[in-house]
Every structure is written in structure tokens, then in C-alpha cells.
Amino acid sequence: MKGSFGRTGPGWIPKFARWVGNRYAAGVPAEFLESRILRNAGFRHAFFTRRGGVSKGAYASLNFSVTVGDAPERVARNLALAGEALGVTRERVHFLSQVHGTATHVLLGGEEQDAVHRIEGDALVSRAPEIACGVRTADCVPILIADPRSGAVGAIHAGWRGVVRGAVEAGVRALRELAGADAELVAAIGPHIRQAAFEVSEDVALELEGVSPIAGVTDRSGPKPHVSLARIVHAKLLALGLSETNVDDTGGCTVTEPERFYSFRRDGKIGGRHLSAIVARY
């Protein structure tokens, strides 16, 4: 593996290294980013890029969504590749039908994958060993969280609407309830639309500023505001009790790096979706 320092927006550089990995299945590399904090805490996890799958065309190549128009058999194969990279079977890689809200669901370990995929919500938590909790994104912020003491994990999907509505808070609360009073959470923020690319209306900027625990998340030097979702999410995690040393950011901008990432804002509806997932442990 090789490491470099990521950048989340103008003037803000994370303290932790970004790690890029490849795991090979049937000769196909599934590329992903890793958090040093989560890895050092003993959690198998991955923020998958778009590279290393079997999908074609606009979905090339590691796409995890059927609803965008990709062939189901290719998405199933990509899920198998993700499972192999995470060290679990394809059937134990779970994510929800995301709706940009705050609903959180607990996985006990015996759920059918297809049934979980039909549940609406934006965060999954579990302490069932070998269960991978995941979220799918194409510009929104993926957050993977874990408690090293209990082995419990969670995955949170936070687009700007989810950030405003409290998705981060809901996911962290759910994991703490599951992990117990002694939980000491670690978390990582994955690739998403970064500040330089996240141009918004003044109304959206004001909404995001209104829920940010810190000031200075908006750049108004251009014709329209540009907001840093990474800074807001990072500040929310600290406000929820995580320590500065327990929050990581992998870097990566989904909009400005088309060779590595899918982007709804850049490419529109016809395109792939990433998977970010973390595996609960004993």
C-alpha cells in the first residue's frame, strides 16, 4: 500500500494519511481507500473507487447500483469483489435504500441481503461479526465509524440534505446505543464532492452554516458560495464527543477526479455509485 496526504478543501489538510489498496479476485483488482485510524483499530473497511469492477460504459467499472441502469449480474459481481476485498461473502455486504434522511437501522446478522437493500434509511449499525455495513454515494459524504472496545461498526450516508437534517448525529447516537456506555468511537470521512466543486445557492449555504458547529465553512469569494461538507461533518463528529485524534479523512474529490470517482453532479443520472463499507469484529 502507498500513502499520501489528502486535501478536503481550500486551506484545510487532514492530519492523517490516505491509504490506497488493491485486493485481487479472479484477476480483477478492486481499488479502495483506507483510513489509517480504522485500520489501526483492527477494522476491515474500504472506501471503494470506481476502478476494478466488471461494469461497462458509463458505469465502468466498480458500480454498486442497479437502479441507475447497470446490468444486475454485473452489480452482483462487483458486490462479490467488494466482499472478497472486505473478507466477507457477498451476501453479508449490506446497504439501505437511501433517502437523504436520518433513519438508522440495526443489523443483527441474520437478515437477508435483498430485504435490507429495500429498507429506506441512511445509516446502518451492527455488532454482528463479519457483517459489513455500507453506504453508496456519488458526491455525498460516506462516513464509517466503529467502537474498538465492542467491535460495533456503522456506516452513514450524508449528502447536504442529510447533513442539515441530522444524519451524522443519528448514526453516531445509534452506534453508541449499540456499543454501550464504554464506547470510544473512531471515524473516517471518505471521498465526496469537496469545497472547490460544491457550488451552491445562498439559501443552501445558509442552511449548512446553520447546522455547522464551526464558522468558516463557506467560501464566498466567487459568484456563488462554495461549502465544505468535510469541515461540517468533521466538526459535527467532534461535537458528538469524538476526539480530534480519532477522526480521519481519506481525501478525494468525486467531481474533479473522474478517473477515480463517479459523480452525480458531473455526469448526471447515468453513472455509477460507490460503496463504502466496514466489517464488525469480535
C-alpha positions as CSV (number, residue, x, y, z in Angstrom):
1,M,0.0,0.0,0.0
2,K,1.1,3.6,-0.5
3,G,0.1,6.7,1.4
4,S,-0.2,10.4,0.7
5,F,-1.9,13.3,2.4
6,G,-5.4,14.1,1.2
7,R,-7.0,17.6,0.9
8,T,-10.6,18.3,1.8
9,G,-10.9,21.9,0.7
10,P,-9.1,25.2,0.4
11,G,-6.8,25.8,3.4
12,W,-7.6,22.6,5.3
13,I,-5.4,19.5,5.2
14,P,-6.2,16.4,7.3
15,K,-3.7,15.2,9.8
16,F,-3.9,11.6,8.7
17,A,-2.6,9.6,5.7
18,R,-4.7,8.4,2.9
19,W,-4.1,4.8,2.0
20,V,-4.9,3.2,-1.3
21,G,-5.3,-0.6,-1.6
22,N,-6.0,-3.3,-4.1
23,R,-7.3,-6.8,-3.4
24,Y,-7.5,-9.2,-6.2
25,A,-10.3,-11.6,-7.1
26,A,-10.2,-13.7,-10.2
27,G,-7.5,-11.3,-11.6
28,V,-9.7,-8.2,-11.1
29,P,-8.4,-5.5,-8.7
30,A,-11.0,-3.8,-6.5
31,E,-9.4,-0.4,-5.7
32,F,-10.2,1.3,-2.5
33,L,-9.1,3.9,0.0
34,E,-8.4,3.0,3.6
35,S,-8.4,5.1,6.8
36,R,-5.2,4.6,8.9
37,I,-7.3,5.1,12.1
38,L,-9.8,2.4,11.3
39,R,-7.1,0.1,10.1
40,N,-5.0,0.5,13.2
41,A,-8.1,-0.1,15.3
42,G,-8.4,-3.5,13.6
43,F,-11.4,-2.9,11.3
44,R,-11.6,-4.2,7.8
45,H,-13.1,-1.5,5.7
46,A,-13.0,0.2,2.3
47,F,-13.9,3.3,0.5
48,F,-14.1,1.8,-3.0
49,T,-13.2,3.9,-6.0
50,R,-14.8,3.3,-9.4
51,R,-11.9,1.1,-10.6
52,G,-11.5,-2.6,-10.5
53,G,-15.0,-3.9,-11.3
54,V,-16.8,-5.5,-14.3
55,S,-19.4,-2.8,-15.2
56,K,-19.2,-1.2,-18.6
57,G,-19.8,2.2,-20.3
58,A,-20.9,5.0,-18.1
59,Y,-20.9,2.6,-15.1
60,A,-17.3,1.5,-15.6
61,S,-16.3,-0.3,-13.6
62,L,-16.9,-0.9,-9.9
63,N,-20.6,0.2,-9.8
64,F,-22.9,-0.9,-6.9
65,S,-26.3,0.3,-8.1
66,V,-28.8,-1.5,-10.3
67,T,-31.3,1.4,-10.2
68,V,-29.0,3.7,-12.3
69,G,-29.4,1.3,-15.2
70,D,-26.5,-1.1,-14.9
71,A,-26.9,-4.9,-15.5
72,P,-27.8,-6.7,-12.3
73,E,-25.4,-9.5,-13.0
74,R,-22.5,-7.0,-13.2
75,V,-23.5,-5.3,-10.0
76,A,-23.7,-8.7,-8.3
77,R,-20.2,-9.5,-9.5
78,N,-19.0,-6.1,-8.2
79,L,-20.6,-6.9,-4.8
80,A,-18.7,-10.2,-4.8
81,L,-15.5,-8.3,-5.4
82,A,-16.2,-6.0,-2.6
83,G,-17.0,-8.9,-0.3
84,E,-13.7,-10.5,-1.2
85,A,-11.8,-7.2,-0.5
86,L,-13.5,-6.9,2.9
87,G,-13.1,-10.6,3.7
88,V,-16.8,-11.5,3.8
89,T,-19.2,-13.2,1.5
90,R,-21.2,-11.1,-1.0
91,E,-24.4,-11.8,0.9
92,R,-23.0,-10.1,4.0
93,V,-22.4,-6.8,2.4
94,H,-25.4,-4.6,3.3
95,F,-26.7,-1.1,2.5
96,L,-30.1,0.6,2.5
97,S,-32.3,2.3,0.1
98,Q,-31.0,5.8,0.8
99,V,-33.4,8.7,1.0
100,H,-31.3,11.6,2.4
101,G,-32.9,11.3,5.8
102,T,-31.9,10.3,9.4
103,A,-33.4,6.8,9.7
104,T,-30.9,4.3,11.2
105,H,-31.2,0.5,11.2
106,V,-29.5,-2.1,13.3
107,L,-28.4,-5.4,11.7
108,L,-28.4,-8.5,14.0
109,G,-26.7,-10.7,11.5
110,G,-29.4,-13.0,10.1
111,E,-31.0,-10.5,7.7
112,E,-31.5,-11.3,4.0
113,Q,-29.5,-9.0,1.8
114,D,-32.3,-8.2,-0.6
115,A,-34.6,-7.3,2.2
116,V,-32.1,-5.0,3.8
117,H,-31.5,-3.3,0.4
118,R,-35.2,-2.4,0.2
119,I,-35.3,-0.7,3.6
120,E,-35.3,3.1,3.5
121,G,-32.7,4.8,5.6
122,D,-29.3,6.4,5.7
123,A,-27.3,4.7,8.3
124,L,-26.6,1.1,9.3
125,V,-25.0,-0.2,12.5
126,S,-24.1,-3.7,13.7
127,R,-22.0,-5.6,16.2
128,A,-22.7,-9.0,14.5
129,P,-19.3,-10.4,13.5
130,E,-18.5,-10.5,9.8
131,I,-21.4,-8.2,8.8
132,A,-20.3,-5.3,6.5
133,C,-22.3,-2.1,7.0
134,G,-22.2,0.1,3.9
135,V,-23.5,3.1,2.1
136,R,-23.5,4.1,-1.6
137,T,-22.5,7.5,-2.8
138,A,-21.7,9.6,-5.9
139,D,-20.9,13.0,-4.3
140,C,-22.5,12.6,-0.8
141,V,-20.2,12.1,2.2
142,P,-19.7,8.5,3.3
143,I,-18.7,8.1,7.0
144,L,-17.5,4.9,8.5
145,I,-17.5,4.7,12.3
146,A,-16.5,2.0,14.8
147,D,-16.0,1.2,18.5
148,P,-12.8,-0.7,19.1
149,R,-14.0,-2.0,22.5
150,S,-17.2,-3.7,21.4
151,G,-16.3,-4.3,17.7
152,A,-19.5,-2.5,16.7
153,V,-19.5,-0.5,13.4
154,G,-21.6,1.9,11.4
155,A,-21.9,3.5,8.0
156,I,-23.5,6.9,7.5
157,H,-24.7,8.5,4.2
158,A,-24.7,12.3,4.5
159,G,-25.5,14.4,1.5
160,W,-26.0,18.1,2.1
161,R,-29.7,17.4,3.0
162,G,-28.7,14.7,5.4
163,V,-26.1,16.9,7.0
164,V,-28.8,19.5,7.6
165,R,-31.4,17.0,8.8
166,G,-29.0,15.3,11.3
167,A,-27.8,12.1,9.6
168,V,-24.4,12.3,11.3
169,E,-25.9,12.7,14.7
170,A,-28.5,9.9,14.2
171,G,-25.8,7.5,13.1
172,V,-23.4,8.3,15.9
173,R,-26.2,8.0,18.5
174,A,-27.3,4.6,17.1
175,L,-23.8,3.2,17.3
176,R,-23.3,4.5,20.8
177,E,-26.6,2.8,21.9
178,L,-25.5,-0.4,20.3
179,A,-21.9,-0.4,21.6
180,G,-22.7,0.6,25.1
181,A,-21.6,3.2,27.7
182,D,-17.9,2.5,27.3
183,A,-17.9,3.2,23.6
184,E,-15.0,5.3,22.3
185,L,-15.7,5.9,18.7
186,V,-13.3,6.3,15.8
187,A,-14.4,7.6,12.4
188,A,-13.3,8.2,8.8
189,I,-14.7,10.5,6.2
190,G,-14.5,9.2,2.6
191,P,-14.3,10.8,-0.9
192,H,-17.1,13.2,-1.8
193,I,-17.7,16.5,-3.5
194,R,-15.2,18.8,-2.0
195,Q,-15.5,22.5,-1.4
196,A,-13.9,23.7,-4.6
197,A,-16.5,21.8,-6.6
198,F,-19.5,22.2,-4.3
199,E,-21.1,25.4,-5.6
200,V,-24.5,26.1,-4.0
201,S,-27.2,28.7,-3.8
202,E,-27.1,31.2,-1.0
203,D,-30.1,29.5,0.6
204,V,-28.3,26.1,0.7
205,A,-25.2,27.8,2.1
206,L,-27.1,29.4,4.9
207,E,-28.8,26.1,5.8
208,L,-25.5,24.3,6.0
209,E,-23.9,27.2,8.0
210,G,-26.9,27.0,10.4
211,V,-26.1,23.4,11.4
212,S,-22.3,23.7,11.4
213,P,-20.7,23.7,14.9
214,I,-18.0,25.9,13.4
215,A,-17.8,29.1,11.3
216,G,-15.7,29.5,8.2
217,V,-17.2,26.6,6.2
218,T,-18.2,28.7,3.2
219,D,-16.1,30.4,0.6
220,R,-17.9,33.4,-0.9
221,S,-15.0,34.8,-2.9
222,G,-16.7,33.8,-6.2
223,P,-20.0,34.4,-7.9
224,K,-21.7,31.7,-5.8
225,P,-20.9,30.2,-2.4
226,H,-18.8,27.0,-2.1
227,V,-19.3,25.0,1.1
228,S,-17.0,22.4,2.8
229,L,-19.1,19.4,3.8
230,A,-15.9,17.8,5.2
231,R,-15.4,20.6,7.6
232,I,-19.0,20.5,8.8
233,V,-19.0,16.7,9.2
234,H,-15.7,16.8,11.0
235,A,-16.9,19.5,13.4
236,K,-20.1,17.5,14.0
237,L,-18.2,14.4,14.9
238,L,-16.1,16.4,17.4
239,A,-19.2,18.0,18.8
240,L,-20.7,14.5,19.3
241,G,-17.8,13.6,21.5
242,L,-15.2,12.0,19.2
243,S,-11.7,13.2,19.8
244,E,-9.6,15.0,17.2
245,T,-7.1,12.1,17.1
246,N,-10.0,9.7,16.3
247,V,-11.3,11.3,13.2
248,D,-9.7,10.7,9.8
249,D,-10.3,11.9,6.2
250,T,-9.2,9.9,3.2
251,G,-9.3,12.8,0.8
252,G,-10.6,12.5,-2.7
253,C,-13.0,14.7,-4.7
254,T,-15.6,12.8,-6.6
255,V,-16.3,15.7,-9.0
256,T,-12.7,16.7,-10.0
257,E,-11.2,13.2,-10.3
258,P,-13.3,11.4,-13.0
259,E,-10.7,8.7,-13.5
260,R,-11.2,7.5,-9.9
261,F,-14.7,8.5,-8.9
262,Y,-18.3,8.6,-10.0
263,S,-20.1,12.0,-9.7
264,F,-23.8,12.7,-10.0
265,R,-23.1,16.4,-10.3
266,R,-20.6,16.0,-13.0
267,D,-22.2,13.2,-15.0
268,G,-25.9,13.3,-14.2
269,K,-28.2,10.3,-13.5
270,I,-26.4,7.9,-15.9
271,G,-23.4,6.8,-13.9
272,G,-22.2,4.6,-11.1
273,R,-22.4,4.6,-7.3
274,H,-19.5,3.9,-4.9
275,L,-19.6,1.6,-1.9
276,S,-18.0,2.4,1.4
277,A,-18.3,-0.4,4.0
278,I,-16.9,-1.5,7.3
279,V,-17.0,-5.0,8.9
280,A,-18.0,-5.6,12.5
281,R,-15.5,-7.7,14.5
282,Y,-15.3,-9.8,17.7
